[in-house]
Structures are given as structure tokens and as C-alpha cells.
Amino acid sequence: MDRFGEKLRVLREDRGYTLRQLAEMVEVHYTHLNKIENGQKRPSTDLVLKISRLFEITTDRLMKDELDLDT
């Protein structure tokens, strides 16, 4: 899960969401998401589930260390 933050940033930017918009959608403070994207914090299981549902991606694909989100 070391690359979770990188994946989150790619997904967020691909959808055109700001950090604040995404934070509101997944019900966390934007500074918390910023720390996750920068690798300073790890997401909770609940947050991983919310993000996976929002972006319609499996939790497995989100949490693997590979950056490829297309497979």
C-alpha cells in the first residue's frame, strides 16, 4: 500500500476533483487526504472502501503497490 497516495492523486486529478472536493465526498478533512497523498499517513479501511466505491475500483487494485490502474 506504499503507493496508495500516488494512486489516489492520479484518480482524483483524472476526475478533475480538487482535494477539498474529494475530501467532502469521502467525509474527511482535506488536510488528512493531503497527508495520505503525500505518504505521510495511511488511510483507514473505511476510507479505502469509500474511495474505491467513489472511483468504482476494487480495493485490491487500490492497495496493490503497482501504479497501473487500467488492469
N, CA, C and O of each residue as an XYZ file, in Angstrom:
284
protein
N       0.810     -1.185      0.000
C       0.000      0.000      0.000
C       0.862      1.261      0.000
O       0.347      2.355      0.231
N       2.123      1.132     -0.247
C       3.021      2.278     -0.229
C       2.706      3.308     -1.304
O       3.057      4.479     -1.162
N       2.055      2.887     -2.365
C       1.768      3.815     -3.459
C       0.309      4.258     -3.478
O      -0.151      4.844     -4.458
N      -0.397      3.987     -2.428
C      -1.815      4.353     -2.356
C      -2.004      5.846     -2.618
O      -2.875      6.232     -3.397
N      -1.207      6.673     -1.983
C      -1.335      8.118     -2.148
C      -1.132      8.571     -3.577
O      -1.836      9.456     -4.064
N      -0.167      7.963     -4.247
C       0.068      8.301     -5.657
C      -1.138      7.929     -6.507
O      -1.560      8.694     -7.374
N      -1.687      6.750     -6.251
C      -2.863      6.313     -6.995
C      -4.040      7.234     -6.727
O      -4.776      7.603     -7.642
N      -4.210      7.599     -5.467
C      -5.312      8.476     -5.109
C      -5.198      9.805     -5.852
O      -6.191     10.311     -6.375
N      -4.016     10.362     -5.900
C      -3.817     11.638     -6.603
C      -4.142     11.493     -8.096
O      -4.800     12.358     -8.676
N      -3.684     10.407     -8.710
C      -3.961     10.175    -10.136
C      -5.461     10.066    -10.374
O      -5.995     10.696    -11.287
N      -6.137      9.275     -9.563
C      -7.586      9.105     -9.711
C      -8.315     10.436     -9.519
O      -9.211     10.782    -10.289
N      -7.925     11.160     -8.503
C      -8.559     12.449     -8.202
C      -8.372     13.434     -9.346
O      -9.327     14.072     -9.789
N      -7.147     13.552     -9.817
C      -6.864     14.502    -10.889
C      -7.513     14.082    -12.205
O      -7.966     14.935    -12.969
N      -7.565     12.775    -12.479
C      -8.227     12.298    -13.699
C      -9.707     12.664    -13.726
O     -10.274     12.919    -14.789
N     -10.323     12.686    -12.553
C     -11.740     13.052    -12.459
C     -11.942     14.557    -12.338
O     -13.073     15.039    -12.392
N     -10.859     15.294    -12.177
C     -10.958     16.743    -12.082
C     -11.394     17.253    -10.721
O     -11.865     18.384    -10.603
N     -11.242     16.428     -9.692
C     -11.613     16.833     -8.340
C     -10.463     17.566     -7.670
O      -9.296     17.215     -7.845
N     -10.805     18.577     -6.909
C      -9.807     19.191     -6.043
C      -9.700     18.334     -4.791
O     -10.542     17.472     -4.540
N      -8.683     18.574     -4.031
C      -8.502     17.856     -2.776
C      -9.693     18.113     -1.849
O     -10.186     17.197     -1.190
N     -10.139     19.341     -1.807
C     -11.280     19.696     -0.947
C     -12.571     19.015     -1.406
O     -13.361     18.557     -0.581
N     -12.779     18.949     -2.707
C     -13.987     18.287     -3.222
C     -13.996     16.807     -2.855
O     -15.003     16.277     -2.386
N     -12.860     16.150     -3.075
C     -12.781     14.726     -2.753
C     -12.952     14.499     -1.267
O     -13.640     13.566     -0.854
N     -12.338     15.338     -0.464
C     -12.456     15.206      0.991
C     -13.912     15.296      1.425
O     -14.359     14.533      2.281
N     -14.638     16.212      0.845
C     -16.051     16.347      1.184
C     -16.825     15.090      0.782
O     -17.689     14.624      1.524
N     -16.515     14.555     -0.375
C     -17.216     13.365     -0.864
C     -16.982     12.135      0.016
O     -17.880     11.313      0.199
N     -15.774     12.017      0.555
C     -15.462     10.837      1.383
C     -15.498     11.155      2.885
O     -15.134     10.330      3.722
N     -15.943     12.359      3.191
C     -16.210     12.783      4.569
C     -14.989     12.774      5.486
O     -15.037     12.256      6.602
N     -13.886     13.364      4.990
C     -12.697     13.580      5.808
C     -12.200     14.997      5.546
O     -12.622     15.636      4.582
N     -11.318     15.483      6.389
C     -10.751     16.811      6.189
C      -9.734     16.754      5.052
O      -9.017     15.766      4.898
N      -9.681     17.816      4.265
C      -8.782     17.816      3.114
C      -7.313     17.683      3.517
O      -6.520     17.134      2.752
N      -6.935     18.168      4.688
C      -5.537     18.021      5.112
C      -5.194     16.556      5.366
O      -4.055     16.134      5.169
N      -6.179     15.793      5.800
C      -5.973     14.354      6.005
C      -5.685     13.670      4.661
O      -4.755     12.871      4.549
N      -6.491     13.994      3.651
C      -6.256     13.425      2.316
C      -4.913     13.875      1.753
O      -4.214     13.097      1.104
N      -4.559     15.117      1.998
C      -3.275     15.618      1.526
C      -2.124     14.799      2.113
O      -1.177     14.455      1.407
N      -2.211     14.494      3.391
C      -1.168     13.690      4.038
C      -1.140     12.271      3.480
O      -0.071     11.672      3.366
N      -2.289     11.737      3.137
C      -2.333     10.404      2.522
C      -1.684     10.451      1.145
O      -0.865      9.595      0.812
N      -2.050     11.448      0.348
C      -1.457     11.573     -0.993
C       0.055     11.750     -0.938
O       0.765     11.294     -1.834
N       0.547     12.402      0.097
C       1.983     12.647      0.231
C       2.712     11.545      0.990
O       3.910     11.656      1.249
N       1.996     10.482      1.347
C       2.620      9.347      2.019
C       2.918      9.552      3.488
O       3.665      8.776      4.085
N       2.347     10.582      4.077
C       2.593     10.862      5.494
C       1.625     10.114      6.408
O       1.900      9.937      7.595
N       0.504      9.679      5.862
C      -0.499      8.922      6.618
C      -0.993      7.772      5.765
O      -0.891      7.783      4.538
N      -1.524      6.791      6.449
C      -2.155      5.664      5.758
C      -3.665      5.780      5.940
O      -4.130      6.205      6.998
N      -4.424      5.409      4.929
C      -5.883      5.512      5.044
C      -6.454      4.403      5.915
O      -5.901      3.306      5.997
N      -7.563      4.710      6.557
C      -8.273      3.678      7.312
C      -8.977      2.750      6.322
O      -9.152      3.083      5.150
N      -9.367      1.604      6.813
C     -10.103      0.652      5.970
C     -11.391      1.284      5.472
O     -11.764      1.108      4.312
N     -12.066      2.011      6.333
C     -13.310      2.681      5.957
C     -13.077      3.675      4.825
O     -13.875      3.752      3.890
N     -12.004      4.425      4.905
C     -11.698      5.400      3.863
C     -11.349      4.712      2.544
O     -11.764      5.169      1.479
N     -10.603      3.633      2.608
C     -10.281      2.873      1.388
C     -11.571      2.406      0.718
O     -11.697      2.483     -0.504
N     -12.516      1.929      1.499
C     -13.799      1.476      0.945
C     -14.563      2.621      0.294
O     -15.111      2.466     -0.797
N     -14.601      3.765      0.960
C     -15.299      4.925      0.396
C     -14.669      5.363     -0.922
O     -15.373      5.662     -1.887
N     -13.359      5.398     -0.954
C     -12.645      5.815     -2.168
C     -12.863      4.813     -3.296
O     -13.081      5.204     -4.442
N     -12.805      3.535     -2.977
C     -12.996      2.519     -4.014
C     -14.402      2.595     -4.602
O     -14.577      2.432     -5.810
N     -15.390      2.839     -3.771
C     -16.766      2.967     -4.269
C     -16.926      4.212     -5.130
O     -17.553      4.172     -6.189
N     -16.360      5.304     -4.672
C     -16.462      6.559     -5.413
C     -15.850      6.444     -6.804
O     -16.440      6.889     -7.788
N     -14.665      5.843     -6.879
C     -13.965      5.742     -8.152
C     -14.275      4.450     -8.902
O     -13.721      4.200     -9.972
N     -15.167      3.629     -8.336
C     -15.579      2.369     -8.965
C     -14.379      1.502     -9.328
O     -14.223      1.054    -10.464
N     -13.544      1.284     -8.329
C     -12.339      0.477     -8.478
C     -12.275     -0.458     -7.274
O     -12.706     -0.091     -6.181
N     -11.747     -1.647     -7.465
C     -11.683     -2.575     -6.336
C     -10.656     -2.113     -5.312
O      -9.675     -1.449     -5.648
N     -10.897     -2.470     -4.081
C      -9.939     -2.138     -3.031
C      -8.607     -2.821     -3.300
O      -7.548     -2.279     -2.985
N      -8.664     -4.003     -3.880
C      -7.449     -4.744     -4.211
C      -6.569     -3.946     -5.167
O      -5.360     -3.842     -4.961
N      -7.168     -3.385     -6.207
C      -6.392     -2.592     -7.169
C      -5.862     -1.310     -6.548
O      -4.773     -0.852     -6.895
N      -6.616     -0.739     -5.643
C      -6.160      0.477     -4.962
C      -4.965      0.211     -4.057
O      -4.055      1.035     -3.965
N      -4.966     -0.923     -3.398
C      -3.976     -1.172     -2.366
C      -2.707     -1.848     -2.863
O      -1.692     -1.829     -2.167
N      -2.739     -2.447     -4.053
C      -1.517     -3.047     -4.587
C      -0.493     -1.962     -4.859
O      -0.852     -0.825     -5.167
N       0.781     -2.311     -4.747
C       1.843     -1.319     -4.934
C       2.045     -0.901     -6.381
O       2.677      0.123     -6.642
N       1.526     -1.668     -7.321
C       1.663     -1.274     -8.720
C       0.839     -0.019     -8.979
O      -0.245      0.145     -8.419
N       1.352      0.860     -9.823
C       0.641      2.093    -10.129
C      -0.395      1.923    -11.219
O      -1.256      2.788    -11.379
N      -0.341      0.842    -11.971
C      -1.237      0.628    -13.091
C      -2.679      0.504    -12.604
O      -3.017     -0.426    -11.873
N      -3.509      1.431    -13.008
C      -4.911      1.415    -12.615
C      -5.807      0.906    -13.730
O      -7.019      0.796    -13.542
N      -5.237      0.592    -14.888
C      -6.036      0.185    -16.036
C      -6.288     -1.306    -16.121
O      -7.101     -1.741    -16.936
N      -5.615     -2.103    -15.304
C      -5.800     -3.545    -15.423
C      -6.557     -4.104    -14.261
O      -6.800     -5.309    -14.205
